[in-house]
Structures are given as C-alpha cells and as structure tokens.
Amino acid sequence: IDAHTLACVRFGRQLSTRTDSRYIDIELEQLDGVPQAQLWRSETPVQHGVDDGISYAVNGEVMFGSIRLEESDLTNVDNAAFNTYVRLEQLMQKLGYPCWQRVWIYMANITHGEGDQERYRQFSLGRHRALSLAPGFEKNLPAATAIGTHGSGLNIYFLSGKSAGIQVENPRQVSAFSYPREYGPRSPSFSRATLRRWDGGAQLYVSGTASIVGHASQHL
C-alpha cells in the first residue's frame, strides 16, 4: 500500500492485522489456497481517511469506500442495511462522489432464515428502502454482488464517482430490480452491469449473474 493505493482487498482467515484503513479483509478463502490481494490503484495520489465508521480513499475522480458491520449490528438486518446505505450516501454526497458505480457485499450466513426472514432478503429490503428515497433510483443502480462468507458480520465496499455510469441490462434476463415477489418483499437493487467512461478509458463492471435466464439460475 502506498500513496497511489485506493484499496487492498485481502481474502482468507486469520489475516495479519493492518492499521491502514484501506485494507479490507474478507473471511473467504481463495480457491487455490494461495493468499493474494486485490489491489486498486490510482494514477494520481489519493487522500484517505475514516468518517462515521466508513473508510474512504479519493483521487479527484473516484471514491473507494468500505464499511464493516459486526454480527451484533445485524440483529435487525433490514434496519442495519437501511441505516448503512443512508450513511454511505451521505458520505458520498459530502465528499462529492454521489454516483454508485460498483458494490461488493460479503455477508456471513447470507442464506440463513426461512422465507422472507432470510438474511439476504432482509438486506435487500433495507437496501431498497434506502436507495428508493431518491426518485427514479432504478435508472441509476450500480452493478453489485452479494456473497456469503465464513466468520461473521457484513462487509460492503464500493466505487463511486462524480457522475453516473451507464446502466446495462441483459435482454435475456429479467432485471433484478423487477424480480417477482417470490424472491422477497423487495427486489434486489442492482443492475446487471455498469459501463463507466473515465478520463483514461472505460471500464465495465459486471455483477456476475450470467447463469440466470429470465429470473431463474440455470446452474449450480
């Protein structure tokens, strides 16, 4: 990690403790078993810090933010998700990077709970309540994934920018935000992909839901 690092995401258990807030540790082993890190770099120096429990790094064009909730914060997942997204949006507005680009969500026991009490369904409900505070929010949803982990708690990290990317949907798929009621009290609030043109080129952020046709997963 140096002055040009936006974030360093590490995967695995019992990782060594680091004090820099740009380190994000996810309790999920990599398939090959070899510890590696995902490094997000900036061509220009970044400013970084922590505000209201949210770690952030900015470079004038993009913001990389992250937050961790402990298991004790998740007694009511719906409310925890709502309050967290409101806090994240407040900081994005405050720092001048109000437009979501890509979001990663890692939650322990993500499929625990029966029916609408499933943790992911409750998370989707709280996220929807927060994002829907903005009129027409479904036209500006970011690419996103929600994945289970070992350990406990919830990690969210994300990219946001000064202007919106282009929301991309797949004509062979029902948009996630239009899923039928069988998937929960509120549909998941994300796009299939986001195309973002930066000063130095373009990037396509993909949600990773390619196995879905219509609204049903086709593969294990």
N, C-alpha and C positions, 0 to 999 in steps of 0.2 A: 504494500500500500504506500502511495506517495501523493504528492500534490496534484497529480492528474487522475487520481482514482475516485470514481463516483461510488463504487460499492464493491465489496468482495463477499460473494455468497459461498459458504462452505457447507458441505453435506456430510453427515456422519454422526456418530455418537461419541461422547467423551472427547470433544474437541478442546484443544488448549484455549484458555481464556485470553481474550484480546480486549484491550481497553478502548481502541478506536471505534467510534460508533458506526463507522462504515462497514464493519464486519457484520454479516448476517449469518447466523448458524441455524441450519435446518436438520432436525433429527431424523434423517432418512439416508440410509447407506446407498452408495452408488453401486450399480450392478457389477462392475468389475472388481469392486472391493478396494480399489486404489484411491486413497484420498486425493481429491483435486478440488480446485476452487473455480468459480465462475467470476471472472474479473471484468468489471465495467469501467472502461477508460474514457477519459476526455482529452481532446487535443489541447485544450486550454486548462489552466489551473482551476481548481474548484474551491469553493468555500463550503464548509460543512459544520454541522452542529446538531444540537438536540433542542426541540421546542415542544412543550406539552407532552413529553414522552415519545415524540416522533423524531427519529434520526433522519437527517436530510443532507444532501450534497447538491450544489447547484453550480452551473458554469455560465450562466447568462442565456443559455438556450434550452437546457433541460434540467429537470429536478429528478433525483433518485431518492425516494423516501422509504422508510420502513418503520414498522411498529410490531411489538410483541405483546400479546396478552397471556398472562398466566392462567392456569386452569381455574384458579379462584375467581378470575374475572369473567368466567364463562358460565356462571350459574344460570343466567338467562341469555342464551346465545343470540336471540333476536335483538334484545336491547343492547347487548355488547356490540354487535355488528353495526346497529344503527348509530350508536354514540361514536364508535371508532371512525366510521365513514364521515360523519359530520366533522369530527376533529381533523381528519385528513384534508377534507375540502377547505376547511377554514385556514389551515396552514398553506395549502396550495395557493389560495387567494392572497394570503398575506405576503407570501414570497414572490408572487407574480407568475406562477406556473399553474394556471387553473384548469388545464385541459388534460384529462386522463389519456394515456397512450397505451399502457400495458400494465396489467396487475397479476401478481402471483400470490396465491393464498395456500398456506400449508396448515392444516388443522388435524390435531390428533383425534382419533375416534370419529372421523368425519361421517361415517355411515351409522353410528350408534343411535338408537332410538327408533321407536315404531311409528310408521305413518308420518304425519306432519310434524311429529316431535323429533324426527331425525335431525341430527345436528346441522347437516348441510342445508336442509330445507329451512331450518330456523335461521341460519346465517343468511340464506337468500332472501328471506322475509325482511330481516333488518337492513340488509344492503339496499333492497328495493325501496324501503321506507325512506332511507336517507337520500338516495340518488333521485327519487321521484319528487323531491322538494323543488327541483329545477324543472320548469315547464319544458316539455318536449325532450326529456332526458334520453329517451330511447334512440334518438337520432345521433347521439354523441357518446355511445357506450364504448368502452375500450375492449380490446382483446383481453381475455383473462382465463386463468385456470384455477381450480381448487382441487387440492391433492391431499390425501391422508398422510400422516407421518407416525413414527413411533414417538415415544416420550409423551409430552403433554402440552397443552396450550395451543396458541394460534399465532402464526407469523404472517404478516402481509408486507409485501414490498412492491414498489411500483415505479413507473416512469410517468412523468407528466411534463407538459410543455406550455409555452406561451400561447400557442394556437392549436386548434384541433387537428387531428389526423383525419384520414378518410375511412369511414366505417365500411367494412367489407362483409357481405353476407354470401352464403352459398345457395344457389337456386335449387340444389338437390336436398337442402335441409330446411326444416322449419327454424326460423331464427329463435335462439334460446329465449329471448325476451317475449316470445309468443307461444311458448310451450303450453300444452293443455294442463288442466287442473290436476291431473294425475301425478304431476311432478312436484306438487306442493302448493301452498296457499298463494305464493307469488313466484312467477317465472324467474329463472336466473338472469341477472342483469349484466350481460356481456355480449360482445359482438364476436363473430367468427374470426375476424382479423382486423388489424388496423394498419393502414398504409400511411407512413409519415415521411414527408419530404423535409430533410434538414438542409442547412446551407452546404454541407459537404456531400450530399447524396440522399438516397432514400432507403428506408428500412421497412420491411413487412413483418409485423408482429402477429403470430398465428396462435390461436387459442388451443390447438391440439385436439380438436374433436372430429378428426377426419373419418372415424369409423361410424359416424351417425348418418343414416339415410332417413329423411323425414324428421322424426324426433326420436328414433329408436337406434340404440347401439347395435351394430351388426357383428361385433367380435368380442371375445372375452378380453 
